[in-house]
Amino acid sequence: MTDEHLDRMVRDADPYRPHTVQHLDGAAQNLLEEIMSTPTLEPVAEPPPAKRLRTRRTLLSGLASAGVAAAVLAVIFTGSIMNVDGPDDPPSTSADNPDAAKPISYSAMVLKAAEENPRLLIDQPGWKATTVYGFLEDSGTIRFSKGDQELEMNWYPANVYGSFHEDRLRVSKPEPVKVDGWPAELFQYNAGDFAVMLTPREGSFVELRTGGAWTRSAFDQIVARVVRVDARTWLAALPAEIITPERAKEQAAKILADVPLPPGFDVTALTDLGPNDPYQFGANVTGRVGCAWISEWLRAKKAGDDAALQRASDALRSSHKWPVLHEMNKEGDWPEVFWEVADKVVAGNPPPGYRGSLGCE
């Protein structure tokens, strides 16, 4: 398999990414960003978002359980969402939802990240959050699904708004709209494909993008139900399957139970990944393990440490048997990318771009 083929696999590794997406400015875009980045349904020339998943990085748009396939995550937003646009307010409560009154403990890191992100939700029953990633970065993704419709919310740093907007102007003439009072512009790719760009606010901007079966009328109705909420309300709306930093150590332990760990590998450091859906979390964790083993392989090779070189080779070769990768392989191509890189290293030919492919720090 050629390096060009490997690069194509990296670009296609997000299970939610349509295969028609074209990535321009590829030299500047981290390959890992492409593994799980936000799926755009139309070829567009966009500046590379900040590295999202570190593993890739990063939106999803995703794109999207410690080692469990990323099935649709069931969180349903019922009733009205309270505490709109009040990051310091207490979480909302409802007589119809007794659990909402129970205090939830979030780490200072997670609360700070939530307060710095747009925190948009769909205030209508039935919408499910299916993908979350890039949470601790200045760009990220959350995707909501209901029936045959999807609405993805992607946020980026405000300093790339101009480039995005210039590209969208080639899609259609913008139509002024508002999202919960926030000025925005609507662009129409075709009769059932829409995007709404919100103007920058507090250092970032958001783009809403449709997927699936939409009409303009249906889209207008949902846009009218998108609301900005406080940090705790946004966090409480995430599905239980989303792996937050508080659960990262426990979930990582499950993933790594059958995975040989590199010398000095610190599982506790995985708490810096932020909230991620199961697929993204699995890619993050296995990516870090793979990077560490490759680093050890290179060290041993240079030092002439044959015993350590053999251990690193055996560990990388064993990745073909890691349960987490086989589970993930049902949903996307991350395992194929991982195995291709690992096999080349074991064969003595580490790919020049392996750090980008696996999201190595």
LINZI-V722138 format. One record per residue. N is the residue number from 1. RES is the residue in one letter. PHI is phi in whole degrees, 0 to 359 (999 if undefined). Layout:
# LINZI-V722138
n & res & phi
N & RES & PHI
N & RES & PHI
This chain:
# LINZI-V722138
n & res & phi
1 & M & 999
2 & T & 278
3 & D & 298
4 & E & 296
5 & H & 296
6 & L & 300
7 & D & 299
8 & R & 296
9 & M & 297
10 & V & 298
11 & R & 294
12 & D & 264
13 & A & 288
14 & D & 283
15 & P & 296
16 & Y & 260
17 & R & 274
18 & P & 297
19 & H & 284
20 & T & 275
21 & V & 293
22 & Q & 246
23 & H & 251
24 & L & 265
25 & D & 54
26 & G & 298
27 & A & 297
28 & A & 269
29 & Q & 263
30 & N & 298
31 & L & 302
32 & L & 295
33 & E & 302
34 & E & 280
35 & I & 300
36 & M & 232
37 & S & 279
38 & T & 295
39 & P & 284
40 & T & 259
41 & L & 272
42 & E & 221
43 & P & 299
44 & V & 222
45 & A & 265
46 & E & 241
47 & P & 292
48 & P & 295
49 & P & 295
50 & A & 300
51 & K & 306
52 & R & 269
53 & L & 285
54 & R & 42
55 & T & 268
56 & R & 237
57 & R & 170
58 & T & 74
59 & L & 999
60 & L & 283
61 & S & 999
62 & G & 255
63 & L & 289
64 & A & 57
65 & S & 999
66 & A & 342
67 & G & 81
68 & V & 256
69 & A & 302
70 & A & 279
71 & A & 280
72 & V & 298
73 & L & 269
74 & A & 261
75 & V & 234
76 & I & 245
77 & F & 273
78 & T & 248
79 & G & 74
80 & S & 277
81 & I & 267
82 & M & 261
83 & N & 58
84 & V & 295
85 & D & 56
86 & G & 226
87 & P & 299
88 & D & 261
89 & D & 282
90 & P & 287
91 & P & 297
92 & S & 288
93 & T & 229
94 & S & 208
95 & A & 295
96 & D & 276
97 & N & 224
98 & P & 305
99 & D & 295
100 & A & 294
101 & A & 277
102 & K & 280
103 & P & 293
104 & I & 245
105 & S & 268
106 & Y & 237
107 & S & 291
108 & A & 300
109 & M & 297
110 & V & 292
111 & L & 298
112 & K & 297
113 & A & 297
114 & A & 296
115 & E & 292
116 & E & 268
117 & N & 260
118 & P & 298
119 & R & 58
120 & L & 257
121 & L & 226
122 & I & 262
123 & D & 273
124 & Q & 205
125 & P & 301
126 & G & 99
127 & W & 279
128 & K & 243
129 & A & 280
130 & T & 253
131 & T & 215
132 & V & 217
133 & Y & 195
134 & G & 76
135 & F & 299
136 & L & 270
137 & E & 256
138 & D & 271
139 & S & 214
140 & G & 188
141 & T & 215
142 & I & 223
143 & R & 245
144 & F & 247
145 & S & 228
146 & K & 206
147 & G & 60
148 & D & 262
149 & Q & 241
150 & E & 227
151 & L & 227
152 & E & 255
153 & M & 244
154 & N & 245
155 & W & 242
156 & Y & 221
157 & P & 295
158 & A & 300
159 & N & 287
160 & V & 254
161 & Y & 302
162 & G & 302
163 & S & 294
164 & F & 299
165 & H & 296
166 & E & 299
167 & D & 294
168 & R & 296
169 & L & 295
170 & R & 276
171 & V & 276
172 & S & 195
173 & K & 288
174 & P & 288
175 & E & 242
176 & P & 297
177 & V & 218
178 & K & 226
179 & V & 239
180 & D & 51
181 & G & 82
182 & W & 269
183 & P & 303
184 & A & 206
185 & E & 229
186 & L & 259
187 & F & 238
188 & Q & 240
189 & Y & 283
190 & N & 202
191 & A & 300
192 & G & 232
193 & D & 228
194 & F & 229
195 & A & 221
196 & V & 234
197 & M & 256
198 & L & 275
199 & T & 295
200 & P & 304
201 & R & 206
202 & E & 53
203 & G & 89
204 & S & 212
205 & F & 223
206 & V & 238
207 & E & 238
208 & L & 264
209 & R & 222
210 & T & 276
211 & G & 211
212 & G & 95
213 & A & 267
214 & W & 227
215 & T & 242
216 & R & 296
217 & S & 297
218 & A & 296
219 & F & 294
220 & D & 300
221 & Q & 296
222 & I & 287
223 & V & 302
224 & A & 290
225 & R & 256
226 & V & 278
227 & V & 230
228 & R & 263
229 & V & 236
230 & D & 285
231 & A & 300
232 & R & 292
233 & T & 296
234 & W & 296
235 & L & 295
236 & A & 294
237 & A & 279
238 & L & 291
239 & P & 297
240 & A & 298
241 & E & 288
242 & I & 293
243 & I & 267
244 & T & 269
245 & P & 305
246 & E & 295
247 & R & 257
248 & A & 298
249 & K & 298
250 & E & 297
251 & Q & 289
252 & A & 296
253 & A & 298
254 & K & 293
255 & I & 296
256 & L & 271
257 & A & 303
258 & D & 247
259 & V & 243
260 & P & 292
261 & L & 262
262 & P & 293
263 & P & 303
264 & G & 75
265 & F & 293
266 & D & 256
267 & V & 295
268 & T & 295
269 & A & 291
270 & L & 288
271 & T & 287
272 & D & 269
273 & L & 278
274 & G & 75
275 & P & 294
276 & N & 215
277 & D & 287
278 & P & 305
279 & Y & 296
280 & Q & 297
281 & F & 297
282 & G & 299
283 & A & 292
284 & N & 300
285 & V & 293
286 & T & 294
287 & G & 297
288 & R & 293
289 & V & 296
290 & G & 299
291 & C & 299
292 & A & 294
293 & W & 291
294 & I & 293
295 & S & 300
296 & E & 293
297 & W & 299
298 & L & 295
299 & R & 298
300 & A & 295
301 & K & 298
302 & K & 292
303 & A & 276
304 & G & 71
305 & D & 272
306 & D & 297
307 & A & 295
308 & A & 293
309 & L & 298
310 & Q & 293
311 & R & 298
312 & A & 295
313 & S & 296
314 & D & 297
315 & A & 295
316 & L & 295
317 & R & 295
318 & S & 291
319 & S & 301
320 & H & 294
321 & K & 248
322 & W & 292
323 & P & 303
324 & V & 300
325 & L & 290
326 & H & 291
327 & E & 296
328 & M & 294
329 & N & 294
330 & K & 286
331 & E & 248
332 & G & 193
333 & D & 258
334 & W & 306
335 & P & 301
336 & E & 297
337 & V & 297
338 & F & 301
339 & W & 295
340 & E & 298
341 & V & 295
342 & A & 301
343 & D & 295
344 & K & 291
345 & V & 296
346 & V & 300
347 & A & 283
348 & G & 91
349 & N & 231
350 & P & 303
351 & P & 299
352 & P & 305
353 & G & 260
354 & Y & 297
355 & R & 297
356 & G & 291
357 & S & 297
358 & L & 260
359 & G & 75
360 & C & 293
361 & E & 292
